[in-house]
Amino acid sequence: MASSIHSTFLKSQISIPIPVSAAAAVAVSLPVRCGPRDNRGPLVKGRTLSIEAIQAIQSLKRAERSDPTKLQQVLSTTLSRLLKADLVASLKELLRQDRCALALEVFAVIRSEYGADLGMYAEVAAALSRNGAAEEIDRLVCDLDGGDVLIQWDDKGLIKLIKAVISGDRRESTVRIYRMMRRNGWGSTIKADDYLVRVLSKGLRRFGEMELADEINREFQDLVGNV
């Protein structure tokens, strides 16, 4: 009797392994990743949006989606409360999300209230080019031509703008920018950037503007070389 009880006690202390199916083992070993809710990329490292900017973006997107006829009303009431920093942050975020129509609305407010530099024009043009908004690129360059933006030759925004317009396959806008540069004193008498000269010359030649390209090559032949 004692022997039977002792045997039963020992069996109760033995851990019996429970087999796990191969499929379950594979499932457990696989990492779980949550994908993004849409095709938006991650926020640029270090970029933060204020609560006001986030709310403004959400309001604009809701208005565009639900009732586009009320968008202008939302624009006037929502954007008027934002500081310049929040307006610029909203613009950059909308451009990052490729919401070009809304970004152009915000850009128009920034231009009218605070003015915009070449770098900002270049960012907008790059997004428009990326999304195939050719006519909007032409309107943007036309607005730049009619505005009072000072073109400085050491401004990195200038070459970015030219590259964006050429990438968008906009011949007339490329020529317009070249004419603007000439009116603002661009020529061999100033210290020209060789990369800018090469990009502009190749772009004009690509669009069939041989005379303008040759004009640049003659004037900056020491920078252009064999283009």
C-alpha positions in Angstrom: 0.0 0.0 0.0 2.8 2.4 1.0 4.7 1.4 -2.2 1.6 2.2 -4.3 1.1 5.6 -2.6 4.8 6.4 -3.1 4.7 5.5 -6.8 1.6 7.7 -7.3 3.4 10.7 -5.6 6.4 10.4 -7.8 4.3 10.3 -11.0 2.6 13.5 -9.9 6.0 15.3 -9.6 7.1 14.3 -13.2 6.6 17.1 -15.7 5.2 15.7 -18.9 6.1 17.8 -22.0 3.2 18.9 -24.2 4.1 18.5 -27.9 3.8 21.7 -30.0 2.9 21.4 -33.6 5.4 22.5 -36.2 3.0 25.1 -37.6 2.5 26.6 -34.2 6.2 26.8 -33.6 6.8 28.6 -36.8 3.9 31.0 -36.1 5.4 31.8 -32.7 8.9 32.4 -34.1 7.7 34.9 -36.8 8.0 38.6 -35.8 4.8 40.6 -35.9 5.0 43.9 -37.8 2.2 46.4 -38.2 2.2 48.2 -41.6 1.3 51.8 -42.1 -2.4 52.7 -42.5 -1.7 54.3 -45.9 1.1 55.0 -48.3 2.6 57.9 -46.3 6.2 57.6 -45.4 7.5 58.1 -41.8 8.0 61.5 -40.4 11.4 63.0 -41.0 13.6 62.5 -38.0 13.4 65.5 -35.7 10.3 66.9 -37.3 7.5 67.7 -34.9 4.1 69.2 -35.5 2.3 71.4 -33.0 -1.2 70.4 -32.0 -2.5 73.5 -33.9 -0.8 72.3 -37.1 -2.1 68.8 -36.7 -5.6 70.0 -36.2 -5.4 72.3 -39.2 -4.2 69.5 -41.4 -7.0 67.2 -40.2 -9.6 69.9 -40.7 -8.4 70.6 -44.3 -8.4 67.0 -45.2 -11.9 66.4 -43.8 -13.3 69.4 -45.7 -11.7 68.3 -48.9 -13.0 64.8 -48.5 -16.6 65.5 -47.2 -17.5 68.9 -48.8 -15.0 70.5 -51.1 -17.4 73.5 -51.6 -16.7 74.5 -48.0 -12.9 74.2 -48.2 -12.3 77.9 -48.7 -14.3 78.7 -45.6 -12.3 76.2 -43.6 -9.1 77.6 -45.1 -10.0 81.1 -44.0 -11.1 80.2 -40.5 -8.4 77.5 -39.8 -5.3 78.9 -41.3 -5.8 82.5 -40.1 -5.2 81.2 -36.5 -1.9 79.7 -37.2 1.5 81.2 -36.6 4.0 81.3 -39.5 6.0 78.3 -38.1 2.8 76.2 -37.9 1.8 77.3 -41.4 5.2 76.2 -42.8 5.1 72.9 -40.8 1.6 72.2 -42.2 2.8 72.9 -45.8 5.8 70.6 -45.4 3.6 67.8 -44.0 1.0 68.1 -46.7 3.8 68.0 -49.3 5.2 64.9 -47.6 1.9 63.3 -47.9 1.6 64.4 -51.6 -1.6 66.3 -50.8 -0.6 68.9 -53.4 -4.0 70.6 -53.8 -4.2 71.4 -50.1 -0.5 72.2 -49.9 -1.0 74.9 -52.7 -3.8 76.5 -50.6 -1.5 76.7 -47.6 1.4 78.0 -49.7 -0.9 80.7 -51.1 -1.6 81.9 -47.5 2.1 81.8 -46.6 3.0 83.9 -49.7 0.3 86.5 -49.1 1.0 86.8 -45.3 4.7 86.3 -45.0 6.3 85.9 -48.5 8.1 82.8 -49.7 11.7 82.2 -50.6 13.1 80.1 -53.5 13.6 77.1 -51.2 9.9 76.9 -50.5 9.1 77.3 -54.1 11.5 74.5 -54.9 9.8 72.2 -52.3 6.4 72.8 -53.8 7.7 72.4 -57.4 9.3 69.1 -56.4 6.1 67.7 -55.0 4.1 68.8 -58.0 6.7 67.2 -60.4 6.6 64.0 -58.4 2.8 63.9 -58.7 2.6 64.8 -62.4 0.9 68.2 -61.8 2.5 69.9 -64.8 0.0 72.8 -65.2 0.4 73.6 -61.5 4.2 73.9 -62.0 3.6 76.4 -64.7 1.3 78.4 -62.5 3.8 78.3 -59.7 6.7 79.6 -61.8 4.4 82.3 -63.3 3.5 83.5 -59.8 7.2 83.5 -58.9 7.9 85.6 -62.0 5.2 88.1 -61.1 6.3 88.3 -57.5 9.1 90.1 -55.6 11.3 87.1 -54.7 14.9 88.1 -54.8 17.0 85.6 -56.7 20.4 85.1 -55.1 22.9 83.0 -57.0 24.2 81.2 -53.9 20.7 80.2 -52.9 20.5 76.4 -52.9 16.7 76.8 -53.6 17.5 78.1 -57.1 19.1 74.9 -58.4 16.5 72.8 -56.6 13.8 74.7 -58.3 15.4 74.4 -61.8 15.9 70.6 -61.3 12.2 70.2 -60.2 10.9 72.1 -63.2 13.1 70.2 -65.6 12.1 66.9 -63.9 8.5 67.9 -64.5 9.2 68.3 -68.2 8.2 71.9 -68.3 10.0 73.6 -71.2 8.2 77.0 -71.0 8.8 77.3 -67.2 12.4 76.4 -67.6 12.8 79.2 -70.2 10.9 81.6 -67.9 13.2 80.9 -65.0 16.2 81.5 -67.3 14.7 84.8 -68.4 14.1 85.8 -64.8 17.7 85.0 -63.9 18.9 87.2 -66.8 16.7 90.1 -65.7 18.1 89.8 -62.2 21.6 90.2 -63.5 22.8 86.6 -64.0 25.7 86.5 -66.4 29.4 85.9 -66.8 30.2 89.0 -64.7 29.0 87.3 -61.6 30.4 84.2 -59.9 28.3 81.5 -61.3 27.9 78.0 -59.8 29.2 75.5 -62.4 26.7 72.8 -61.4 23.8 75.3 -61.9 25.1 76.3 -65.3 25.5 72.7 -66.4 22.0 71.7 -65.2 20.3 74.7 -66.9 22.2 74.3 -70.1 21.5 70.6 -70.4 17.8 71.2 -69.5 17.3 73.8 -72.2 19.1 71.6 -74.8 16.9 68.7 -73.8 13.8 70.8 -74.5 15.1 71.9 -77.9 16.1 75.4 -76.8 19.4 75.2 -78.6 20.0 78.9 -79.0 19.6 79.5 -75.3 21.7 76.6 -74.4 24.4 77.8 -76.8 24.2 81.3 -75.3 24.9 79.8 -71.9 27.7 77.7 -73.2 29.4 80.7 -74.9 29.1 82.8 -71.8 30.2 80.2 -69.3 32.4 78.1 -71.5 35.0 77.7 -68.8 32.4 76.2 -66.5 30.3 74.2 -69.0 33.0 72.4 -70.9 31.7 69.8 -73.4 27.9 69.7 -72.6 
